[in-house]
Amino acid sequence: MFRDGAARLLVFRVGSEHFAVPLSDVDEVIDAQPIQRVPDAAATVLGVTSVRGVLLTVYDPRPVLHVHGSVDAAMLLFGERVPNALPYVLAFAAGNFLYVAMADLIPTLHRGTLDRNALRQLLLIALGIATIVSL
């Protein structure tokens, strides 16, 4: 909001109705992409389209917004603003692998017998820990 209380909005029309979203929630405006119809899709699904190589489902907003009118060439893409969770998922998975590896190796170490297999496992665990720390 500005100091005078005015807000910047992206105003758009669906059917004969006008709607608006805060401009701060808009990441970008792109040209409408061609929509490929999907056989046997729900009535609210217009089809799919590709934006920068990502396949997106295109929904018809008219039933949800309770408006009538034709569908034109414009489309609004909504997404979730979720931080990239991949590093956390990979770290969790790597931690689980290390746990399983240690659970297998520790009984061997407690017996006091270090064979070649145990030394190899210990080296691989150390490399796994080094990999996690370096990321």
C-alpha positions in Angstrom: 0.0 0.0 0.0 1.1 3.5 -0.6 1.2 6.2 2.0 -2.1 7.6 0.8 -3.8 4.2 1.4 -4.0 3.3 -2.3 -3.1 -0.2 -3.4 -1.6 -1.4 -6.6 -3.8 -4.0 -8.2 -3.8 -6.2 -11.3 -7.3 -5.9 -12.6 -8.7 -8.5 -15.0 -12.0 -9.5 -16.4 -13.7 -12.9 -16.4 -16.9 -12.9 -18.4 -18.5 -9.6 -17.7 -17.1 -9.3 -14.1 -13.9 -7.4 -13.1 -11.6 -8.9 -10.4 -8.3 -7.7 -8.9 -5.3 -9.2 -7.1 -2.6 -7.2 -5.3 0.3 -6.5 -7.6 2.7 -7.7 -5.0 1.3 -11.2 -5.5 2.0 -11.1 -9.2 5.3 -12.6 -10.3 5.1 -11.8 -14.0 2.7 -11.3 -16.9 3.2 -13.5 -19.9 1.4 -14.0 -23.2 -1.3 -16.7 -23.2 0.0 -20.0 -24.3 -1.9 -22.4 -26.6 -4.1 -24.8 -24.7 -4.2 -28.4 -25.6 -7.6 -30.0 -24.9 -7.6 -33.2 -22.7 -10.1 -35.9 -23.6 -12.5 -36.9 -20.8 -11.3 -34.1 -18.5 -13.6 -32.5 -16.0 -15.8 -29.7 -17.3 -13.8 -27.1 -15.4 -10.5 -28.2 -17.0 -9.9 -26.3 -20.3 -6.8 -28.3 -21.0 -3.0 -28.2 -20.5 -0.3 -25.8 -21.6 3.4 -25.6 -21.4 5.2 -22.6 -19.8 9.0 -22.7 -19.9 8.8 -26.5 -20.4 6.5 -27.1 -17.3 3.2 -28.7 -18.1 0.4 -26.8 -16.4 -3.3 -27.6 -16.1 -5.6 -24.7 -17.2 -8.9 -24.4 -15.3 -12.0 -22.5 -16.3 -12.5 -19.9 -13.5 -16.1 -19.1 -14.5 -17.8 -21.8 -12.4 -15.9 -20.9 -9.3 -16.4 -17.2 -9.7 -20.1 -17.6 -10.7 -19.7 -15.6 -13.9 -20.8 -16.2 -17.5 -19.2 -15.3 -20.8 -16.7 -16.6 -23.2 -13.2 -17.7 -22.6 -10.7 -15.4 -24.3 -7.0 -15.7 -25.0 -5.9 -14.5 -21.6 -5.0 -16.8 -18.7 -3.9 -16.3 -15.1 -1.4 -18.7 -13.6 -1.5 -19.2 -9.9 1.1 -21.0 -7.9 2.2 -21.5 -4.4 5.1 -19.6 -3.0 6.9 -22.5 -1.3 10.6 -22.3 -0.6 12.6 -24.9 -2.5 12.3 -28.0 -0.3 14.7 -30.2 -2.4 17.8 -29.5 -0.3 16.0 -30.3 2.9 14.5 -33.5 1.5 17.9 -34.6 0.2 19.5 -33.9 3.6 16.8 -35.9 5.3 17.2 -38.8 2.9 21.0 -38.7 3.3 20.7 -38.7 7.1 18.5 -41.7 6.9 21.0 -43.5 4.7 23.7 -42.7 7.2 21.6 -44.0 10.1 21.0 -47.3 8.4 24.7 -47.6 7.5 25.8 -46.8 11.0 23.2 -49.2 12.5 24.7 -52.0 10.3 28.4 -51.0 11.1 28.3 -50.3 14.8 27.6 -53.9 16.0 30.6 -55.1 13.9 32.8 -52.4 15.6 31.6 -53.5 19.0 32.6 -57.1 18.3 36.1 -55.8 17.7 36.5 -57.4 14.3 37.3 -55.0 11.5 37.2 -56.9 8.2 37.6 -55.4 4.7 33.9 -54.9 4.4 33.7 -52.9 7.7 36.6 -50.7 6.6 34.9 -50.1 3.2 31.6 -49.2 5.0 33.4 -46.8 7.3 35.1 -45.1 4.4 31.9 -44.7 2.5 30.1 -43.3 5.6 32.9 -40.8 6.0 32.5 -39.8 2.3 28.7 -39.5 2.8 29.2 -37.2 5.8 31.7 -35.1 3.9 29.3 -34.8 1.0 26.5 -33.6 3.2 28.8 -31.1 5.0 30.1 -29.8 1.6 26.6 -29.1 0.3 
